[in-house]
């Protein structure tokens, strides 16, 4: 969708919601840009699980989600994180609405084949009609990273993956993956650009590890599937790391 910018809020979401963040949003809107947010909530989910004495486990950067963990995830994402984000927009008189997979089956998903991860899914379809309708009315949409499969079971979805799938489905002109670091680091330096063809090598050499592995895999998918540019950064005002489609650098 022309003039659409998708932003994934990650890390501690409230840390991203600065005055500079909202200033950039309103500047974009003034120039006709349509804004979609996909929010994570891992920090808050972990805190809630610890408070409830539920073990927290990850595998290859993804949260292991049993039935109990799934219920906590739904509760935190839809009942805590998303309302906090939409309220922050409302305080600034910016029209906004929160959406999740229960809204017209917004995000369809299949459970991952790695059963050790539990109720974790991969998005198979983004129903864009509702999103596009809201964007047409200049309403910012805030989407929780949860999917529903064909049996109407809920699944936890990695927020970076969800954001990349949404951005690709909308043919967004830009996708910002906001995280708690200013970009992909090699030692102490931020890598300014990464070609999708270089990602495997960066993983095997240990430059990217942990949660950055699925983040870059998702970014590569978006770059190769209709998104104009993909940027990993900690601020909309920071250059960060740009993921480019396949072309080798230098």
N, C-alpha and C positions, 0 to 999 in steps of 0.2 A: 504493500500500500504506500503510494507516494507520500513523502514527507513524514513518514512514521519513524519514531525513535523508540527503541525498546531499551529499558534500563533494568538490570537485575540488581536488587539491593541485597548485599550479603554482609557477612561478618555480624557485628552488632548493628542492626538496621537503624536504630536511633542515631548512631554515630554518623550515618550518611546524610541524615535529614538536617543539614545545616542551612543557614540563611543563604550561603553561596549556592547550595543545591537548589533551593527554591527560586533563587534569582535566575539561575540558568534555565530552569523549567519555564518560568514566565517569559523569559527572553525568547526561547524557542517557540512558545505558543504565540507570541506576538508576531512571529515571522511565518505563522501558518503550520508549524510542526504539530503532529499528533503524538501523544505520549502514552506509552504502555509500560507499566512496572510489573515485574515478577519478583516476589520477595522470598528470601530464605527465612530461616529462623532457627538454625542449628544451635546457636548459643542459648536461646531461650528454651528450646526443647531439651537440651542437655541439663540445664538448671532445673527444669521441672522433673525430669526423670530422676535426677539425683535427690531432689526433695521427696520423691515418692519411693526412693530406694529401689529403682529399676536399673539394672545394669546397662551401661552405655558401651556399645561396641561398634567399631568401624572395620571395614574391609576394603582395601584399595581406594580409600578416600570416600567411601559411601557408608552411610549409617545402616547397621544391621537393624531391621525393623520387624520384631515379632508382633503378635496381635496387640499386646499391651502397649508396646512402643508406638504402634500405629495410632491407637486411640489418643495417646498423649500428643502425638504429632498433629493430628487433626485439631485437637482442642487448642493447642498453642498457636498454630498457624492461623486458623479461622477465628478463634476467640480472643487472642491476645495480640499477636503481631500485626495482622491485617487491620484491625480497628485502630491500633496506635498510628499506623501509617496514614490511613484515610483521615483520621482526626487532625493530624498535622497539616494536611492539605486544606481541610475545612477551616482551620484556624486562620488560614491565609486567603480564604474566599476563593479557592481554586476548586472548581467542580470535579468530583472524584467519585468512583464507585468501586467497591471490593467485589471480586468474583472468585469462584472456586469451581471445581469439577461438578458440583451439584447443580450449578446454574446451566441449564440446557445441555448437560453432559459436555461442558466446555472442553475438557481435556480427556480424550480417550487414551487408554494405556493398556499394555500387556505386562504381566509379571515377568521380571528378568529370569533367564534360565538358571542363573546361579541361585539355587534355592537356599543356600547358606545366608543370603541377604534377607530372606523372609519376604515381607509384603512391600517389596520395592519394585517399581515399574518403570517402563520406558514409554514415552508418549508415542502413540501411533497416528493420532489425528488431532489437530486443533480446529475446533469449530469457530471459524472467524466471523460469522455473520453478526453475532451479538457484539463482539469487540468492535467491528467496523461501524456498526450502527451507533455505538456510544462515541467512538472517535469522530464520527460525522457530526455529532452534537458538541464537539470539543470537551467531552468529559474524559478525564484521565481514568484509565482502567488499571486496577491493582489486582494481580492474579496470584493466588496461592499455588505452590507447586505440589499439587495432588492430582492423581488421575483416577478414573473409574474404568474397569474393564467390562467386557461383554456380559459378565455375570453380575454386574453392578457392585462389585467389590472395590473398595477404595485401596489405592496404592500410594505409597510415599515415592516422590520423584525428586531426584537431585535438582536443586533450584537452577543451577547453571544450565543443565540439560533442558529444563522446562523453558527457560528464557530463550535459549537458542532455537528450540522448536517453534515457539511463538513468533520470534523474529523472522524465521524462515517462512513460516506459513503466511505472514503478513508482507513478505518481501520488503522488510524494513530497510531504510537507507542507512541506519546505524544501530549497533547494539553495544551498549556499555555494560560490561560485567564488573560491577563495583564490588571490591573485596577489601580486606584489611591491609593489603600491601599495595604500593604504588605501581606495580607491574610485575612482570616475570623477571626474576633476578638470576644473574650468573655471577656468583660471588657477591660482591657488594654493588655491582652495577645492574641497572635496569636495562633489559634488552628492548630496544626501541621497536624492532619489527621481527616477526617470526613467520616464515613461510610454512604453510601446512605440511609440506613435504619434509620439513626439518624436525617435526615434533617427536617422531619415534626416536630419532637419534638423541634428542635432548633428554628423553626419558631413560634410554639405555645408558647414557653417560652420567645419569644422576643429577642433571641440572634441574629437572622438574621432578618433584616427589609429592607423595601424599595427596591432599585435596587438589593440588594444581594439575594432577594427571587427568582426572575427569573434566576439570575446567577447560583445559586446552583441547581435549578431544571434542568437547561440545562447541568450543569456539571454532575449531576447524570445520565441523559440520556446518555451522552457520555461514562461515566464509565461503564454503563450497556450494551452498544451497540458497542463493538469492539475497543474502544480506550484504549491503554495500560495503560496510566496514565493521570490524569487530575490535573493540578496545578493552583490554584488561587494565583496570586502574583502581585507585581508592577515592577518586574525586572526579566530577565532571569537568573540573578545571585543570586536571593534570593530564599530560600527554599519555603516560602509561605505555603499555605494549600493544602494538597493532598486529593483529593476526591477518596475514595475507594469503590469498588462495594460491597454494602450490608453488608459485614462482620462487625460485631460489634467490637468495639475497647475496649481493656482492659478487 
